[in-house]
Amino acid sequence: MIIDVHGHYTTAPAALGAWRDLQIAALKDPSKAPKAADLKISDDDIRETIENNQLKLIGDFETSSTWAAICNELCYRVSQLFPDYFIPAAMLPQSPGVDPKTCIPELEKCVKQYGNVGINLNPDPSGGHWTSPPLSDRQWYPIYEKMVEYDIPAMIHVSTSCNPAFHTTGSHYLNADTTAFMQCLTSDLFKDFPTLRFLIPHGGGAVPYHWGRFRGLAQELKKPLLDEHLLNNIYFDTCVYHQPGIDLLNTVIPVKNVLFASEMIGAVRGIDPTTGHYYDDTKRYIASSKILSDADRFQIYEGNARRVFPRLDAALKAKGL
């Protein structure tokens, strides 16, 4: 079995995008805000967007809250229509300057009603301006307490950049991956939450490439060795789109901390002219690796995801898998 822990529903029906455009436009005149009930998306609409895409290849708080609720329900419906392929993780209704604990009702609804097995936690709701405190700040603790209670991990993943200095997928995402790791390194967060689990996407940003720098910084800060300090709680996915990058990731980071992911359909959709294959066909890189054993591949493809996402493991076991 291959478990992809980082998938995007970026192919949602056009009606969703049109509704979102109206919602954003209404920020200037709230009286024109569309109602959630105005959005009509049929099961056939969802089937078409999935079957012709993924399966073919395989604000303010009120604004954010409504948008998150709609997106979470839509992802839940996808998981019900295609239960052999998808299981949802929750988007939180985060907004700049709004206390993260306001996200707890949506988190709880998604776990209890939709069977979500994880959440996405945005360390920078401002969209590239970094106005929120670091992930080690106690402001985030109510979210962490719920994560521990429900035994769910968080993917630490930012959203669109609103800062013209940072391209969304080319710099903002990778900056955030690296920043999140460094915020954890400089803190003692995992002493307070020893079972908390973070999944840092895109291969960890600059982290594996600069592992020596991070080891040295931890030493200067009188922190434990990184294996002890962070690697019982932080994991990395394989959204790295060339063989040397995947090989570097799996050389520097222990196999137990690497989870398979492709990001399909997401950041880079083109075909690599040097290989003739899609950039985000990351399974090819794992399969072609000369440094991974079959046992390593099993852990990356399946075993690690079951361990990091215990609710996913339980759901699979309930199906006899």
MIZAVO-924120 format. One record per atom (N, C-alpha, C, O): residue in one letter; x, y, z. Coordinates in pm, whole numbers, plus 32768, in hexadecimal, padded with zeros to 4 digits. Layout:
MIZAVO-924120
AXYZ ...
END
This chain:
MIZAVO-924120
M80537F898000 M800080008000 M8057807D8000 M80C080808042 I802D80E37FB7 I807381637FB8 I801481CC7FEE I7FA881E17FB7 I803C820E805B I7FEB8275809B I802B82FD807B I809D831780A1 D7FE183528036 D800F83D98014 D7FD78438807D D7F5E844D8084 V802F847380D0 V800184C58141 V7FF18559811E V7FD285AA8176 H8006857D80A0 H7FFF860B807C H7FBC86167FF4 H7FFF861E7F8D G7F3686187FF5 G7EEA86297F7C G7E9A86A97F7E G7E7386D87FE9 H7E8286E27F09 H7E37875F7EFE H7DB687477EB2 H7DB687037E4C Y7D4987807EE2 Y7CCF87827E92 Y7CC988087E4C Y7C73885C7E68 T7D27881C7DEF T7D2E889A7DA5 T7CDA88967D27 T7CD588F77CDB T7C9788267D0F T7C4588187C98 T7BB0881F7CB9 T7B5D87E97C70 A7B9088627D27 A7B04886C7D53 A7AAC88AA7CE6 A7ADF88F27C90 P7A2A88907CE8 P79CF88C67C83 P79D8895E7C76 P79F389A47CD7 A79C1898E7BFD A79CD8A1E7BE2 A79718A707C39 A798F8AE37C58 A79018A367C62 A78A28A807CB6 A78E18AAA7D3A A78BE8B127D71 L793E8A5A7D6C L79818A7D7DEA L79D78AF97DD8 L79D58B527E2D G7A228B007D6A G7A748B757D50 G7A228BF37D3C G7A468C5F7D6B A79B38BE47CF8 A795B8C577CE1 A79208C897D65 A79178D027D7B W78F98C2C7DBC W78C48C527E3F W792F8C987E92 W79138CFA7ED6 R79A98C657E8C R7A178CA27ED7 R7A348D2E7EA5 R7A508D877EF5 D7A2D8D457E22 D7A428DCB7DEB D79DA8E2C7E23 D79FB8E9E7E45 L795E8E007E2C L78F48E557E64 L790F8E717EF8 L78F88EE17F28 Q793E8E0C7F40 Q79598E1E7FCF Q79C88E837FE5 Q79BF8ED8803E I7A328E7B7F94 I7AA18ED97FA2 I7A748F667F7E I7A988FC67FC2 A7A278F727F12 A79F58FF67EE9 A799F90347F57 A799D90AE7F66 A79578FE27FA3 A78FD9013800B A794790448086 A7908907A80E1 L79C99033808C L7A16906980FE L7A0991028102 L7A13913F816C K79F3913E808C K79E291CF8085 K795291F880A7 K7939926980D1 D78F5919C8095 D786891B780B2 D782A913680E6 D77F490E88098 P78319120816A P77FF90A181A3 P776E90828183 P7744900F818A S772190E78160 S769490CD813F S7686907B80C0 S761C904180A7 K76F090758071 K76EC90297FF4 K772B8F9F8001 K773D8F5A7F9D A774C8F77807A A778D8EF5808F A77308E838066 A76BB8E82808E P77618E248019 P770C8DB37FF3 P76F58D56806A P77498D4E80C3 K76868D12806A K76688CB280D4 K769E8C2980AC K76A38C068036 A76C68BDB8112 A76F68B5480F5 A768C8B0480A9 A76AC8AB28054 A760D8B1D80CB A75A08AD4808B A75948AF67FF6 A75578AAB7FA9 D75CF8B687FCD D75CA8B8F7F40 D76248B367EEA D76128B2F7E71 L76838AF47F28 L76E38AA27EDE L76A68A187EC4 L768989CD7F22 K769389F87E46 K765689787E21 K76BD89247DD3 K76E189457D63 I76EA88B97E11 I7748885D7DD1 I771187CF7DE2 I770087A07E52 S76F7878D7D74 S76BE87077D7A S772B869E7D88 S77A186BA7D71 D770586257DAF D776485B77DB6 D779F859B7D2C D781585797D21 D775085AA7CC4 D778485957C3D D77EE85FC7C1A D784F85DD7BD5 D77DB86787C48 D784186DF7C32 D78C486B67C72 D792F86C47C35 I78BD86827CED I793686587D34 I797785E27CED I79F085DF7CD9 R792485807CC7 R795B850B7C81 R79A785337C04 R7A1384FF7BE8 E796F85907BB8 E79AF85BA7B3D E7A3885F97B58 E7A9885DE7B10 T7A41864D7BBF T7AC086907BDB T7B2A862F7C0C T7BA186437BF2 I7B0285C57C52 I7B6385637C84 I7B8784FE7C18 I7BFD84E17C03 E7B2484C87BD4 E7B3E84607B71 E7B8F84937AFB E7BDB84477ABE N7B8085127AD9 N7BCA854B7A69 N7C4E85897A93 N7C9585C27A3F N7C7185807B12 N7CED85BD7B41 N7D3B855C7B9B N7D8D85107B69 Q7D22855E7C20 Q7D70850B7C7B Q7D6C84777C56 Q7DD584377C4D L7CF4843F7C41 L7CEC83B07C24 L7D22838F7B9A L7D5283217B81 K7D1883F07B40 K7D5183D97ABC K7DE883CE7AC6 K7E2683837A7A L7E2484167B1F L7EB484117B36 L7ED583AE7BA5 L7F4A83877BA9 I7E8F83897BF0 I7EA3831F7C52 I7E5282B37C2D I7E52824C7C71 G7CA28EA58226 G7C1E8EC7824C G7C0E8EEA82E2 G7C688F14832B D7B948ED38303 D7B768EDB8392 D7B4A8E5083BE D7B428DF2836E F7B2C8E448443 F7B108DBE8474 F7A928D868433 F7A8E8D10840F E7A2B8DD88425 E79AE8DA783EC E79C48D75835E E79908D0C8337 T7A118DC18311 T7A308D978288 T7A7C8D138288 T7A598CB7823E S7AE48D0B82DB S7B368C9182E0 S7AE68C1A8315 S7AF58BAA82E5 S7A918C358377 S7A438BC983B3 S79E38B8C834D S79D88B128342 T799E8BE28303 T79408BB0829F T79888B658230 T795D8AFA8205 W79F78B9E8203 W7A458B5F8198 W7A7C8AD881C5 W7A748A76817A A7AB38AD1823D A7AE98A53826F A7A7C89E9827B A7A9189768256 A7A078A1182AE A799A89B282BF A796E897A8239 A79548902822D I796589D081D4 I793C89A2814F I79A489438115 I798288DA80E0 C7A238969811F C7A8E891480E6 C7A98888F8130 C7AAC882780F1 N7A8A889181B3 N7A92881581FE N7A1E87B781DC N7A30873E81D0 E79A787F281CB E7935879E81A5 E794B8763811A E792A86EF8101 L798287B480C0 L799987848038 L79FF87128038 L79EC86AF7FF2 C7A6A87208084 C7ACE86B5808C C7A92863880CB C7AB285C880A3 Y7A3D864B812E Y79F985D8816A Y79A385918102 Y79A1851680FD R795D85DC80B1 R7909859F8049 R795F85527FE4 R793884E77FB6 V79D385897FC3 V7A2F85407F6B V7A5484BA7FA9 V7A5584537F66 S7A7384BC802B S7A9C8441806F S7A2A83DB8075 S7A4483638079 Q79AE840A8076 Q793C83AF8078 Q791F83787FED Q78F483067FDF L793683C97F87 L791F839B7EFE L798E833F7ECE L797782E87E7A F7A0783517F03 F7A7B83017EDB F7AC382CC7F57 F7B3782EC7F6E P7A7E82797FA6 P7AB7824F8026 P7B3381F8801A P7B7F81EA807A D7B4B81BC7FA5 D7BC181697F93 D7C3D81BB7F70 D7CAC81867F68 Y7C2A823E7F5B Y7C9982927F2F Y7CBA83057F8D Y7D2E832E7F94 F7C5783397FD4 F7C6D83B38021 F7C3983A880AF F7BD5836680CA I7C8083EC810B I7C4F84048192 I7C77849281B5 I7CE784BB8196 P7C1F84DF81F5 P7C39856F8200 P7C8E85988277 P7C94855382DD A7CCF860A8267 A7D10865582D4 A7CD286E082D3 A7CA98711826A A7CCB871F8347 A7C7B87998355 A7CCA8818833A A7D3C88298364 M7C89887282F1 M7CB688FC82E5 M7C808949835D M7C0B893A8380 L7CD3899A839C L7CA689E9840D L7C848A7883E0 L7CC68AAC8386 P7C1F8AB6841C P7BF78B3F83F5 P7C518BA98434 P7C258BF98486 Q7CCE8BA9840C Q7D2E8C078446 Q7D288C8D83FF Q7D138C948386 S7D3B8CF8844B S7D3E8D808415 S7DA88DD0845F S7DC28DB584D5 P7DE68E32841D P7E4B8E848460 P7E138ECB84DA P7DA88F0884D5 G7E5B8EC38548 G7E348F0B85C0 G7DC48ECC860F G7D968F058672 V7D968E5685E6 V7D278E12862A V7D608D9F867C V7DB38D52864B D7D338D9286F8 D7D648D2A8751 D7D4D8CA08713 D7CDE8C8286E9 P7DB68C4B870B P7DA68BC686CF P7D3C8B708712 P7D058B1686D3 K7D1D8B8B8791 K7CBB8B3587D4 K7C308B438797 K7BD98AEF87B0 T7C198BAC8748 T7B998BB98702 T7B878B4B8699 T7B188B358668 C7BF58B068677 C7BEE8A9A8614 C7BBE8A168650 C7B9F89B88607 I7BB88A0E86D4 I7B9C898D8713 I7B14895386EE I7B0C88DB86D5 P7AA889A286E8 P7A28896586C0 P7A2D89218637 P79F688B48625 E7A6F895F85D7 E7A7A89218551 E7AD188A48558 E7AB1883F8519 L7B3E88AA85A4 L7B94883585B4 L7B4587C085EF L7B4A875085BC E7AFB87DC865A E7AAF8771869B E7A438739863F E7A2E86C0863B K7A00878F85F6 K799987618599 K79D687038531 K799D869B8511 C7A49872984FD C7A8786DA8493 C7AB4865184C5 C7AA885EE847D V7AE7864B853E V7B1285CB8576 V7A9A85758599 V7A9684FE8577 K7A3885B085DD K79C785618610 K7961853E85A4 K792D84CF85A2 Q7944859C854A Q78DC858584E7 Q791185538462 Q78D08501841F Y79868583843A Y79BB856183B6 Y7A2784F683B9 Y7A5184C78350 G7A5584D08430 G7ABD846A8438 G7B4584988408 G7B94844883D7 N7B61851B8416 N7BE2854E83E9 N7C538510843C N7C4584FB84B4 V7CC284F383F9 V7D3184AF843B V7DA5850D845B V7E0884E28496 G7D9A858A8435 G7E0285ED8450 G7DCC86788433 G7D598688840C I7E2286DB8447 I7DFC87658429 I7E6D87A883DC I7EDF877A83DC N7E4B8815839A N7EB0886F8362 N7EBA88E883BD N7E55892983DA L7F31890683EA L7F4889798442 L7FA089DD83FA L801189BE83D4 N7F6B8A5683E7 N7FB38ABF83A0 N7FFF8B158406 N7FC18B588457 P80858B148403 P80D18B638463 P80D28BF88443 P81048C488493 D809B8C1E83CE D809C8CAA83A3 D80198CCD835E D80168CD982E3 P7FAC8CDD83AA P7F2C8CFF836A P7F2E8D84831F P7ED48D9F82CF S7F938DD88336 S7F998E5982F3 S7FC08E4D8260 S7FB38EAE8215 G7FEE8DD98236 G80118DC681AA G80958E038182 G809E8E45811A G80FB8DEE81D2 G81818E1B81AD G81B28E9581F7 G82208EC581DB H81648EC98255 H818F8F3C82A5 H81BC8F148331 H81F68F668379 W81A28E998358 W81D28E5E83D5 W81B28EB4844E W820C8EE08496 T81308ECB8463 T81028F1B84D5 T80DC8EC5854E T80C08EFB85B9 S80DA8E41853E S80B68DE885AD S81318DC485FF S81A18DC985CC P811E8DA2867D P818E8D7586CF P81C18CEE869D P817A8CAA8653 P823A8CC686C3 P82708C458697 P821D8BD086CA P81CF8BDF8729 L822E8B5E868C L81E18AE886B0 L81F78ABA8740 L81A78A6E8776 S82628AE8877C S827F8AC68807 S82328B1C886A S82338B0088E2 D81F08B86883A D81A98BE18893 D812C8B9F88CC D80EC8B4C888B R810B8BC38947 R80998B86898A R80138BA88948 R7FAE8B698966 Q80128C0988F1 Q7F978C2788A8 Q7F668BAC885A Q7EEE8B9A8849 W7FC48B5A882C W7FA18AE487DD W7F798A6C8833 W7F458A0A87FF Y7F908A7388B4 Y7F8189FE890A Y7EF489C28908 Y7EE88948890E P7E888A128901 P7E0389D288FA P7DF589738883 P7DB3890B888D I7E3289968812 I7E2F893C879F I7E7D88BE87BD I7E50884F879F Y7EF388CE87F8 Y7F4688598817 Y7F0187FD887B Y7F0B87838871 E7EBD883788DA E7E7787E5893D E7E0D878E88FA E7DFB871A8920 K7DC787C68898 K7D648778884F K7DA7870F87F6 K7D7386A087E8 M7E18873087BC M7E6086CE876C M7E8A865687C0 M7E7E85E48794 V7EB986718838 V7EE186058891 V7E6685B588BD V7E69853A88C2 E7DFA85FC88DD E7D8085B8890A E7D4C8558889F E7D2584E788BF Y7D4B85848821 Y7D15853187B5 Y7D8084DD8770 Y7D61848E8716 D7DFC84ED879A D7E6D84A18762 D7E7784B486CB D7E7F8454867F I7E77853386A2 I7E8285558615 I7EFE85AD85FF I7F1F85FE8654 P7F41859D858E P7FB285F4856C P7F83866F8520 P7F10867884F4 A7FDE86CD8511 A7FC4874484BF A802D874E8452 A80A58743846D M8000876383D7 M805D878F8370 M806E88258380 M800B886F8385 I80E988528389 I810788E1839A I8118891E8310 I8183891682D5 H80AE895982DD H80AB89838251 H80688A0B8246 H7FF58A1B8271 V80AD8A6C820E V80738AF081F8 V80168AEE8180 V800D8A8B8137 S7FD18B5E816D S7F788B6F80FC S7FB58BD4809B S802F8BEA809B T7F618C108049 T7F918C6C7FE1 T7FDE8CE2801C T7FBB8D168086 S80458D0B7FD7 S80908D828000 S80478E017FD7 S801D8E107F65 C803A8E5D8036 C80038EE2801A C80738F4A8015 C80598FC2800D N80ED8F1D801B N81628F74801A N81A78F657F92 N81D68EF87F72 P81AE8FD07F42 P81E78FC37EBB P827A8F9A7EBA P82AE8F737E52 A82BB8FA47F2C A83478F7A7F32 A83578EE27F34 A83C38EAF7F19 F82EA8E9A7F53 F82F28E0A7F61 F82928DC47F01 F82188DCA7F13 H82C88D837E9E H82778D2F7E46 H823C8CBF7E9B H82818C857EEF T81BC8CA17E85 T81778C447EDF T81BC8BBC7EE7 T81E68B927F52 T81C88B787E76 T81FC8AEF7E7A T82958AE87E72 T82D18A887EA0 G82D28B507E38 G83638B4C7E25 G83B58B7F7E9A G84288B587EAA S83798BD77EEC S83C48C097F5F S83748C057FE1 S83A78BD78047 H82F78C357FDE H82AA8C3C805B H829A8BB2809B H82AF8BA38113 Y82758B4E804C Y82668AC88084 Y82E88A9680C2 Y82EA8A668134 L83548AA38077 L83D48A6C80A5 L840C8ABD8118 L844A8A858174 N83F88B418115 N84208B958187 N83D98B668206 N84158B5A8271 A83578B4D81F8 A83068B29826D A83308AA182A4 A83338A8E831E D834F8A43824B D837B89BF827A D83F989CD82D0 D84048993833C T84578A1C829D T84D48A3082E5 T84BE8A7E8366 T84F88A5D83CE T846B8AE48360 T844E8B3783D6 T840B8AE58443 T842E8AF184B8 A83AA8A92841D A83658A3F8480 A83C789E384C8 A83C189D48542 F842289A7847C F8486894F84BA F84DC899D851C F84F9896D858A M85078A1584F4 M855E8A64854A M85158A9585C7 M85518A9D8632 Q84958AB585BA Q84488ADC8630 Q84428A6B8696 Q84478A82870F C843689F28664 C8436897F86C0 C84C1896786FB C84CF89458770 L8527897986A8 L85B0896186D7 L85D489BE874A L8614899487AB T85AD8A3D8741 T85D58A9F87A6 T85818A978825 T859A8AE08885 S851E8A3E8827 S84C38A378898 S84CF89B088DF S851F895A88B9 D847E89A28946 D846F8921898C D83DF88F28981 D83A988B889DF L83A2890B890E L831588EC88F9 L82F6885A8917 L8290883B8956 F834C880188EB F832C877388F7 F8347873C8982 F832886C8899E K837F878E89D9 K838187698A67 K82F6877C8AA2 K82CB872E8AF7 D82B187E48A74 D822787FC8AA2 D81C5879A8A62 D816187748A9F F81E2877189E5 F81898717899B F81DB86A6895F F81F586A688E6 P8203864689AF P825E85DE897C P822285848911 P826C854288C9 T819C85808904 T815F852C889C T812C857C8824 T80EE854487CA L814685FE8824 L811B865387B4 L8168862B8736 L81E0860D873D R8123862B86C3 R816486038646 R814A866C85DA R80D7868F85BD F81B7869E85A0 F81B186FD8531 F81E886BA84B3 F824F867784B8 L81A586CD8444 L81D686A283C2 L81F9871F8372 L81A187708352 I8277872D8352 I82A487A18305 I82AC87788273 I82F487198251 P826487BE821B P825C87928190 P82D387BE813C P833187FD816C H82CC879A80BB H832E87C38057 H83BC879A8081 H841D87E3806C G83C4872280BC G844686EF80E4 G8489873C8154 G84FF8729816E G843C87958197 G847587E28205 G84B4886581DB G850188A08227 G849588948160 G84D189128134 G85688905812A G859B88AB80E7 A85B0895F816B A8642895D8167 A8681890581D1 A86FB88F981D8 V862D88C68224 V86618881829A V86C488118278 V8734881382AC P86A187B08223 P87018744820A P8785877681CC P87F1874681EE Y877987D68171 Y87F0880A812D Y884E8850818F Y88C8884D817C H8817888D81F5 H886788D78257 H8865889382E0 H886B88D68347 W885D881082E2 W885687C68360 W88CB87E783BB W88BA87F18435 G894287F78382 G89B6881983D4 G89A788A08418 G89CF88B0848B R896E890083D1 R89568983840D R88F789778484 R890F89B084EE F888B892C8472 F8829891E84DE F886388D18555 F884688F185C8 R88B4886D853A R88F6882585A7 R8950888485F6 R895388818671 G899B88D885AC G89F4893785EE G89AA899F863D G89D489C386AB L893A89D18606 L88EC8A35864F L88B189F986CF L88AF8A3A8737 A8880897D86C5 A884B893D873D A88B8892F87A7 A889E8942881E Q892E890E877C Q899F890187D9 Q89BD8985881D Q89D2898B8896 E89C089F287CD E89DB8A768805 E896F8AA18868 E898B8AE988C8 L88F48A758850 L88848A9888A8 L88778A3A8920 L88198A44896F K88D889DF892C K88D9897F899C K886089238999 K882C88FA8A01 K883389038920 K87C588A58910 K87FE881888FF K8873880888DD P87AA87B38916 P87D9872A88FE P87F68713886A P87D487678816 L883386A1884A L8847867C87BF L87BF86768779 L875B865287B8 L87BC869886F9 L873C86A486B3 L86EC862286B1 L8671862586B4 D873085B086AC D86E7853186B0 D86908529872C D861F84F88727 E86C58557879B E867B8553881A E861E85CB8828 E85AE85BF885B H864D863E87FB H860486BB8811 H858886C787BB H852286FA87E8 L858F8698873C L852286B086DE L84EE86368694 L84798633866D L853F85D2867F L851985688621 L84BE84FD865C L84A1849A8619 N8492850F86D8 N842584BD870B N839E84FE86F1 N833584C4870E N83A1857986BA N832685C786AB N831586068621 N82A5862A85FB I8381861385D6 I837B86568554 I839985F284E5 I83F785A284EE Y834685F9847B Y8353859F840A Y835485F38389 Y832B8667838A F838185B6831D F838F85FD829E F834D85AB8230 F834F85308233 D831185EF81CE D82D785A5815F D833585A780E6 D839D85E880E8 T830D855F807D T8365854E8008 T833C85A67F93 T835285807F20 C830086197FAD C82DD86747F40 C835A86C07F13 C836687397F25 V83B586757EDA V843486A77EA5 V843B86707E17 V842F85F77E03 Y844F86C67DB3 Y8430869F7D2B Y84A886817CD2 Y84A786A07C5A H850E86457D0B H857B860E7CB9 H85C585A57D0A H85C385A77D85 Q860685497CC3 Q864584D97D06 Q86B385037D67 Q86B784CE7DD6 P870C85617D44 P877385877DA5 P873985C17E26 P877085AB7E92 G86CB860A7E1B G868D86427E92 G865485D77EED G866585DC7F67 I860F85757EB2 I85DA85057F01 I864B84B77F41 I8642848E7FB4 D86B784A27EF5 D872984577F2C D876984A27FA0 D879184658003 L877285277F94 L87A885768002 L87508569807E L8782855280EC L86CD8577806B L866F856B80DA L868384E68123 L868B84E2819E N868C847A80D7 N869483F68114 N872183D18142 N8734836A8184 T878284238120 T880984108156 T8818845781DC T885884238238 V87DC84CD81E7 V87EE8520825E V8788850082CB V87AB84F78340 I870C84EE82A4 I869F84D98304 I868784438315 I868083FB82B1 P867A84128390 P865E838483A4 P85DF8358835C P857E83A38355 V85E082E08326 V856D82AC82DD V84EE82B18331 V848182C782FC K84FA829E83B3 K8484829E8409 K843D8324840D K83CB832D843C N847E838C83DE N8445841383E1 N841884448358 N83F984BA8348 V841383EB82F4 V83EE8413826C V836E83CD8244 V83628353824E L830C841C8216 L828A83E881EA L827584088158 L82918477812A F824483A6810E F822D83BB8080 F81C084248068 F815B842880AE A81D784798005 A817484DD7FDA A8198850A7F4E A820D85067F26 S813485367F04 S814B85657E7C S811B85F37E66 S814C86387E0C E80BC86217EB7 E807F86A57EAA E801F86AD7E33 E7FEA87187E15 M8008863F7DF0 M7FAF86417D7C M7F2086657DA7 M7EF286307E0C I7EDA86B87D63 I7F0C87087CF3 I7F2687927D2D I7ECA87D37D5E G7FA387C07D28 G7FC388357D76 G802788937D38 G800D88D07CD1 A809B889D7D78 A80F7890B7D5F A813589097CD4 A813D89717C92 V816288957CA8 V81AA888B7C29 V8167881F7BD5 V816E87A97BF5 R812688497B69 R80D387EC7B1C R811287C47A97 R80D887747A4D G818687F87A78 G81C187E179F5 G820D875F79EA G821B87147A4B I823F87457971 I829086CF7955 I832286F9794A I8343875A7906 D837886B2798D D840886CD798D D844086A67904 D843A863178E0 P8476870678B7 P84A686E47830 P851E86867831 P853C864777CB T8563867C78A0 T85D8862378A5 T85B2859278C0 T8601853778A6 T8539857B78F5 T850F84F37913 T849384C878C7 T847B845178B3 G8443852A789B G83C6850A7859 G835684E478B7 G82EC84B7788C H836D84F57939 H830A84D2799E H82E0855079EB H832785B479EC Y826A85487A2B Y823D85B77A7D Y829E85D07AEF Y82D285727B2C Y82B6864F7B0D Y830D86727B7C Y82DB86357BFF Y832A86067C51 D825586377C14 D821E860C7C94 D820285777C9B D81BB85497CF4 D8238852A7C3C D822E84987C43 D829B84667CA2 D82FB84267C78 T828984827D21 T82F384667D82 T830483D27D9F T836B83A87DD3 K82A083827D7D K82B082F17D8E K832882BE7D3D K836F82647D6A R833D82F67CC8 R83AD82CE7C74 R843282E37CBA R848D82917CAF Y843C83527D03 Y84BC83707D45 Y84D7830E7DB7 Y854882E37DCB I846E82EB7E01 I8480828A7E6E I84A182017E33 I84FB81BC7E63 A845981DB7DCA A846F81587D8C A84FB814F7D4F A853780E37D4E S852F81BF7D1B S85B181BD7CD6 S862781D27D34 S869A81C77D09 S860D81F17DB0 S8679820E7E0D S86D681977E1F S86A981257E2D K875781B27E1D K87BB814A7E30 K87E981427EC1 K883D80EE7EE4 I87B281997F16 I87DD81987FA3 I877281607FFF I878A81518077 L86FC81437FC9 L868F8110801B L867E80798004 L868380497F93 S866980328071 S86497FA48067 S85B37F938054 S85687FF4805F D85887F198037 D84F87F00802C D84B27F1D80B1 D84417F4E80B3 A84F57EFD8120 A84BB7F1B81A4 A84AE7FB181B9 A844B7FDF81F3 D85107FFD8189 D8509808F8192 D849480C48140 D8449811A816D R8485808E80C7 R841780BC8071 R839180A080B1 R833680F380AA F8381802C80F0 F8305800D8133 F82E68075819F F827480A381AB Q834A809981EC Q833580FC8256 Q830D8183821C Q82B381C58250 I834F81AD81B1 I8330822E8174 I82A6822C8132 I8259828B8140 Y828881C180EB Y820981B780A4 Y819181A58102 Y812581D980E7 E81A4815B816F E8130813381BE E814781358254 E80FB8173829E G81B080F28281 G81C180DB8310 G81C881598363 G8188816383CC N821481BC8334 N822382388381 N81A082858388 N818082C083EF A81558286831B A80D482CD831B A8074828F837E A802A82D683C3 R8073820C8386 R801B81CA83E8 R804281EE8476 R7FEC81FB84CD R80C481FF848E R80F3821F8515 R80D882B28538 R80B082D085A8 V80EC830B84D9 V80DB839A84F2 V804783C284F2 V802084218536 F7FF5837884A5 F7F648391849C F7F1A831784D4 F7EE482C88486 P7F1683068557 P7ED6828E858E P7E428280856C P7E0F82118565 R7DFD82EF8558 R7D7082E48530 R7D6382AF84A1 R7D0482698480 L7DC382D0844D L7DC7829583C7 L7DE0820083D2 L7D9E81B0838F D7E3F81DA8424 D7E5D814B8438 D7DE280FF8466 D7DC580938434 A7D9A813884C6 A7D2180F784F9 A7CB880E9848B A7C7580838481 A7CAA81518439 A7C47814C83CD A7C6C80E08367 A7C1480998336 L7CEB80D38349 L7D17806D82EB L7D037FE08325 L7CD67F8582E0 K7D257FD183A4 K7D137F4E83E4 K7C807F2783E9 K7C5F7EB183DE A7C297F8A83FA A7B987F6D83FC A7B687F378376 A7B027EF4836E K7BB47F56830B K7B947F238286 K7BE07EA28267 K7BD77E6D81F8 G7C2B7E7282CA G7C797DF982B5 G7CFA7E10826B G7D327DB38232 L7D2B7E8C826C L7DA67EAF8223 L7E1B7EC48284 L7E8A7EE28259 
END
